Amino acid sequence: MIQKKMTLMEHFSELRRRLLWCAFIFLMAFIFGWYVAPWVQEFLTMPLLNVWDGNLLYNAITDGLMIRLSLSMVVALIVVIPVALWHVWAFVAPGLKKNEKKFIWPLMIASPILFLIGAAFAFYILFPFVFGFFIELNKSSNVPAIVLPAVRDYLSFAISLLKVFGVAFQLPILMIFLNRIGVLPRSRVVAMRRYAIIVVVVVAAVLTPPDIVSQILLAVPMWLLFELSILFMRRDS
């Protein structure tokens, strides 16, 4: 069956329709996020409260509102990004060749999955070490002090770490994509192994808090993902 070619205006019309759908889903997800924000905040705070018995600080009268808006935005983005990826695929797929579709759509499916795996790894494995480290560090100060983390600062820090690990776990997607379009030959990647470990360690040191445990907990998965990516890269002809 021969597919009818669309005119330029028809392409713009379709793009507009898909953008409006994404905007509508984002708005609905934001409203939903507003109602579930208290539970999201409780969930994100759980790793800290598991290693520390204390109270968090609201240091401005608007903190409650700003936190709820921020968490609503996070929920909306989590919902809309997979939807947006699907619309991007549906928009560009008709113009792709069969072999291009064959390797692009699995990458688009794997991307949000790897992001969630990275965020879950940070939440359940990294957070207990990181927050325990900072709490003990603050308690060991020679200057008498009360540990009262600000709610906004804590949530911003926690969400930033979740994003860092989610993005870091996109490494296989990037490597496989560059390999399939001919930019990154597999032989070059194999030859770069000895230097890749140095890059991974430096990136982990830059992106994580200044303690060796969190740096190792990012560097080791990134190295394993690097090795896993090589297995799925196309061999040089």
KAMOQUI-V204652 format. One record per backbone hydrogen bond with DSSP energy under -1.0 kcal/mol. CO is the residue of the C=O (numbers start at 0). NH is the residue of the N-H. E is the energy in kcal/mol with one decimal. If there is no record, write none. Layout:
CO,NH,E ; CO,NH,E
This chain:
6,10,-2.0 ; 7,11,-2.2 ; 8,12,-2.4 ; 9,13,-2.4 ; 10,14,-2.7 ; 11,15,-2.6 ; 12,16,-2.2 ; 13,17,-2.3 ; 14,18,-2.5 ; 15,19,-2.3 ; 16,20,-1.9 ; 17,21,-2.2 ; 18,22,-2.5 ; 19,23,-2.5 ; 20,24,-2.6 ; 21,25,-2.5 ; 22,26,-2.3 ; 23,27,-2.5 ; 24,28,-2.7 ; 25,29,-2.4 ; 26,30,-2.2 ; 27,31,-2.4 ; 28,32,-2.9 ; 29,33,-1.9 ; 30,34,-1.2 ; 31,35,-1.7 ; 32,36,-1.2 ; 35,39,-2.2 ; 36,40,-2.9 ; 37,41,-2.1 ; 38,42,-2.4 ; 39,43,-2.6 ; 40,44,-1.8 ; 44,48,-2.1 ; 45,49,-1.7 ; 47,50,-1.2 ; 56,150,-2.8 ; 59,62,-1.6 ; 61,65,-2.6 ; 62,66,-2.8 ; 63,67,-2.0 ; 64,68,-2.4 ; 65,69,-2.5 ; 66,70,-2.7 ; 67,71,-2.0 ; 68,72,-2.0 ; 69,73,-2.1 ; 70,74,-2.5 ; 71,75,-2.3 ; 72,76,-2.4 ; 73,77,-2.3 ; 74,78,-1.9 ; 75,79,-2.8 ; 76,80,-2.3 ; 79,83,-3.2 ; 80,84,-2.6 ; 81,85,-2.1 ; 82,86,-2.1 ; 83,87,-2.5 ; 84,88,-2.4 ; 85,89,-2.7 ; 86,90,-1.9 ; 87,91,-2.3 ; 88,92,-2.6 ; 91,94,-1.3 ; 92,95,-1.9 ; 96,100,-2.5 ; 97,101,-1.7 ; 99,103,-1.9 ; 100,104,-1.8 ; 103,107,-2.1 ; 104,108,-1.8 ; 105,109,-2.5 ; 106,110,-1.9 ; 108,112,-1.0 ; 109,113,-3.0 ; 110,114,-2.1 ; 111,115,-2.3 ; 112,116,-2.2 ; 113,117,-2.6 ; 114,118,-2.5 ; 115,119,-2.7 ; 116,120,-2.4 ; 117,121,-2.1 ; 118,122,-2.5 ; 119,123,-2.8 ; 120,124,-2.1 ; 120,125,-1.5 ; 121,126,-2.8 ; 125,129,-2.5 ; 126,130,-2.8 ; 127,131,-1.5 ; 128,132,-2.3 ; 129,133,-2.3 ; 130,134,-2.4 ; 131,135,-2.3 ; 132,136,-2.1 ; 133,137,-2.4 ; 134,138,-2.3 ; 135,139,-1.7 ; 137,140,-1.1 ; 148,56,-3.1 ; 149,153,-2.7 ; 150,154,-2.7 ; 151,155,-2.4 ; 152,156,-2.3 ; 153,157,-2.9 ; 154,158,-2.7 ; 155,159,-2.0 ; 156,160,-2.0 ; 157,161,-2.1 ; 158,162,-2.3 ; 159,163,-2.4 ; 160,164,-2.3 ; 161,165,-2.3 ; 162,166,-2.8 ; 163,167,-2.5 ; 164,168,-1.8 ; 166,169,-2.0 ; 167,170,-1.4 ; 169,173,-2.1 ; 170,174,-2.5 ; 171,175,-2.7 ; 172,176,-2.3 ; 173,177,-2.5 ; 174,178,-1.9 ; 175,179,-2.5 ; 176,180,-1.6 ; 177,182,-2.1 ; 177,183,-1.7 ; 178,181,-1.2 ; 184,188,-1.7 ; 185,189,-2.5 ; 186,190,-2.0 ; 187,191,-1.3 ; 189,192,-1.3 ; 191,195,-2.4 ; 192,196,-1.5 ; 194,198,-2.0 ; 195,199,-2.8 ; 196,200,-2.1 ; 197,201,-2.3 ; 198,202,-2.8 ; 199,203,-2.5 ; 200,204,-2.1 ; 201,205,-2.0 ; 202,206,-2.4 ; 203,207,-1.5 ; 208,210,-2.3 ; 210,214,-1.7 ; 211,215,-2.3 ; 212,216,-2.4 ; 213,217,-1.0 ; 214,218,-2.6 ; 215,219,-2.6 ; 217,221,-1.8 ; 218,222,-2.2 ; 219,223,-2.4 ; 220,224,-2.7 ; 221,225,-2.0 ; 222,226,-2.2 ; 223,227,-2.5 ; 224,228,-2.3 ; 225,229,-1.3 ; 226,230,-1.0
